[in-house]
Amino acid sequence: MKEILSIFFQGVIVLFTIASTLLAGYSVMNKFRLRKVRMSWRAGKMSGYPLFATAFLALIGALAVAAFVMEDVSRYSTFVCYMWIGCMWFISSYLASKHYITDYGIVKNINEPSQTIPWFQILDQVEKEEKGGAEYTFSYSELDKSLTDGFRHLRIYVPDSKRKAFEKIVSLKLQNRFKDEELPDIDLKSIQNDQD
């Protein structure tokens, strides 16, 4: 029974090692697929560093040092796998937490297509002051016409250090497009006369 559990445990580690490597590879591939990136920044609670992946790496690192000090040679291969899993998890989480502003649109999460919007889909924007920056909410049209509401919202926090450059890009991409759109002159009296 002990051997079966040991084989099962090793199989799970190998499975997670492969899965984390594929996820990190997918994230790196998505990062290199981005074209004409104008700016990017880290987002999140720990200055853009993923909390759980960082904590996992720190814990495994501490346990690996303890195993090394106690000269527990039988566990080295297990810790190497765990360190690899932690590094791959950190890479994929770190890249996914970055925001990218490109010539084609806003990419809030490179691994989540629903959090990527092209400039031409954006209908409106709202800016809300926050501590150390601003939160921008973009309303955009949904290309899938089967959805009932037809539009979505994307919220993105922009730190003060990136705000000026971000506003300049948004101005070039959106405000010039909206500038030419004027409200038509409406003659309310003639409409009321027609209804009478």
C-alpha positions as CSV (number, residue, x, y, z in Angstrom):
1,M,0.0,0.0,0.0
2,K,2.9,2.4,0.8
3,E,4.4,1.8,-2.6
4,I,1.1,2.6,-4.4
5,L,0.8,5.8,-2.4
6,S,4.3,6.7,-3.2
7,I,3.8,6.1,-7.0
8,F,0.5,8.1,-6.9
9,F,2.2,11.0,-5.1
10,Q,5.1,11.0,-7.6
11,G,2.5,10.9,-10.5
12,V,0.7,13.9,-9.1
13,I,4.0,15.8,-8.8
14,V,4.9,15.0,-12.4
15,L,1.4,16.0,-13.6
16,F,1.6,19.3,-11.8
17,T,5.1,19.9,-13.1
18,I,3.9,19.4,-16.7
19,A,0.7,21.4,-16.2
20,S,2.6,24.4,-14.6
21,T,5.2,24.3,-17.4
22,L,2.5,24.3,-20.1
23,L,0.7,27.2,-18.3
24,A,3.9,29.3,-18.1
25,G,4.7,28.5,-21.7
26,Y,1.2,29.6,-22.8
27,S,1.6,32.9,-20.8
28,V,5.1,33.6,-22.3
29,M,3.7,32.8,-25.8
30,N,0.8,35.2,-25.3
31,K,3.3,37.9,-24.1
32,F,5.4,37.6,-27.2
33,R,2.3,37.6,-29.4
34,L,1.4,41.1,-28.3
35,R,2.3,43.6,-31.0
36,K,3.0,47.3,-30.8
37,V,2.9,47.5,-27.0
38,R,3.0,51.2,-26.0
39,M,3.2,50.7,-22.3
40,S,2.7,48.1,-19.5
41,W,2.7,48.0,-15.8
42,R,2.4,45.5,-13.0
43,A,-0.9,45.3,-11.2
44,G,-2.0,43.7,-7.9
45,K,-1.7,44.0,-4.2
46,M,2.1,43.2,-3.9
47,S,3.4,45.7,-6.5
48,G,2.4,43.3,-9.2
49,Y,4.0,40.2,-7.7
50,P,1.5,37.3,-7.4
51,L,0.7,36.7,-3.7
52,F,0.1,32.9,-3.7
53,A,2.9,32.0,-6.1
54,T,5.4,34.1,-4.2
55,A,4.3,32.6,-0.8
56,F,4.5,29.1,-2.3
57,L,8.0,29.7,-3.6
58,A,9.1,31.2,-0.2
59,L,7.6,28.2,1.6
60,I,9.2,25.6,-0.7
61,G,12.5,27.5,-0.5
62,A,12.5,27.4,3.3
63,L,11.6,23.7,3.3
64,A,14.3,22.9,0.8
65,V,16.9,24.7,2.9
66,A,15.7,22.7,6.0
67,A,16.0,19.4,4.0
68,F,19.5,20.4,2.8
69,V,20.6,21.3,6.4
70,M,19.3,17.9,7.7
71,E,20.9,16.2,4.7
72,D,17.6,14.5,3.7
73,V,18.9,13.5,0.2
74,S,15.9,11.4,-0.6
75,R,13.7,14.5,-0.8
76,Y,15.9,16.6,-3.1
77,S,14.1,15.5,-6.3
78,T,10.7,16.3,-4.8
79,F,11.9,19.8,-3.8
80,V,13.4,20.4,-7.3
81,C,9.9,19.5,-8.8
82,Y,8.2,21.8,-6.3
83,M,10.6,24.6,-7.0
84,W,10.0,24.2,-10.7
85,I,6.2,24.2,-10.2
86,G,6.5,27.3,-8.1
87,C,8.7,29.1,-10.6
88,M,6.3,28.2,-13.5
89,W,3.3,29.3,-11.4
90,F,5.1,32.6,-10.6
91,I,5.9,33.3,-14.3
92,S,2.4,32.7,-15.5
93,S,0.8,34.7,-12.6
94,Y,3.2,37.5,-13.0
95,L,2.6,37.9,-16.8
96,A,-1.1,37.5,-16.4
97,S,-1.2,40.3,-13.7
98,K,0.4,42.9,-16.0
99,H,-1.7,45.3,-18.0
100,Y,-0.6,46.1,-21.6
101,I,-1.7,49.1,-23.7
102,T,-1.1,48.4,-27.4
103,D,-1.9,50.2,-30.6
104,Y,-4.8,47.8,-31.0
105,G,-6.4,47.9,-27.6
106,I,-6.2,47.3,-23.9
107,V,-5.0,43.9,-22.5
108,K,-5.8,43.5,-18.9
109,N,-4.9,39.8,-18.7
110,I,-2.9,38.1,-21.5
111,N,-4.4,34.7,-20.6
112,E,-8.1,35.8,-20.6
113,P,-9.5,36.9,-24.0
114,S,-12.6,38.5,-22.3
115,Q,-10.3,41.0,-20.6
116,T,-8.8,42.2,-23.9
117,I,-10.7,44.9,-25.8
118,P,-9.8,46.6,-29.1
119,W,-10.1,50.4,-29.3
120,F,-12.8,50.3,-31.9
121,Q,-15.2,48.5,-29.6
122,I,-14.9,51.1,-26.8
123,L,-18.0,53.3,-26.5
124,D,-17.3,55.3,-23.4
125,Q,-15.0,55.7,-20.5
126,V,-15.3,56.9,-16.9
127,E,-12.4,57.9,-14.6
128,K,-12.5,57.6,-10.9
129,E,-9.8,58.9,-8.5
130,E,-8.2,56.3,-6.3
131,K,-5.4,56.3,-3.8
132,G,-2.1,56.5,-5.8
133,G,-3.8,56.5,-9.2
134,A,-7.2,56.2,-11.0
135,E,-9.6,53.5,-12.0
136,Y,-10.8,53.7,-15.5
137,T,-14.0,51.9,-16.6
138,F,-14.4,51.3,-20.3
139,S,-17.8,50.5,-21.7
140,Y,-17.5,48.5,-24.9
141,S,-19.7,46.8,-27.4
142,E,-19.9,43.1,-27.5
143,L,-19.2,41.5,-30.8
144,D,-21.4,38.5,-29.9
145,K,-24.8,39.8,-30.8
146,S,-26.5,36.8,-29.1
147,L,-25.9,38.4,-25.7
148,T,-28.9,40.3,-24.4
149,D,-27.2,43.5,-23.0
150,G,-24.8,43.9,-25.9
151,F,-22.1,45.7,-24.0
152,R,-19.6,45.0,-21.2
153,H,-17.4,47.0,-18.8
154,L,-13.6,46.7,-18.2
155,R,-12.1,48.3,-15.2
156,I,-8.4,49.0,-15.1
157,Y,-6.4,50.7,-12.3
158,V,-3.7,53.0,-13.6
159,P,-1.0,54.1,-11.1
160,D,0.0,57.8,-11.0
161,S,3.4,57.0,-12.5
162,K,1.7,55.7,-15.7
163,R,-1.3,57.9,-15.8
164,K,-0.1,60.7,-18.0
165,A,1.2,58.4,-20.7
166,F,-2.0,56.3,-20.4
167,E,-4.3,59.3,-20.8
168,K,-2.3,60.5,-23.8
169,I,-2.7,57.1,-25.6
170,V,-6.4,57.0,-24.7
171,S,-6.9,60.5,-26.0
172,L,-5.2,59.6,-29.3
173,K,-7.2,56.4,-29.7
174,L,-10.6,57.5,-28.5
175,Q,-11.2,61.2,-28.1
176,N,-10.2,62.0,-31.7
177,R,-12.7,59.5,-32.8
178,F,-15.5,61.0,-30.7
179,K,-14.6,64.6,-31.5
180,D,-16.2,64.4,-34.9
181,E,-19.4,62.9,-33.5
182,E,-21.7,65.8,-32.8
183,L,-25.3,65.7,-31.6
184,P,-27.7,66.6,-34.4
185,D,-29.8,69.8,-34.1
186,I,-33.3,68.9,-33.1
187,D,-36.1,71.3,-33.6
188,L,-38.4,70.4,-30.7
189,K,-41.1,72.9,-31.8
190,S,-41.6,71.3,-35.2
191,I,-41.7,67.8,-33.6
192,Q,-44.4,69.0,-31.2
193,N,-46.3,70.6,-34.0
194,D,-46.2,67.4,-36.0
195,Q,-47.6,65.4,-33.1
196,D,-50.5,67.9,-32.7
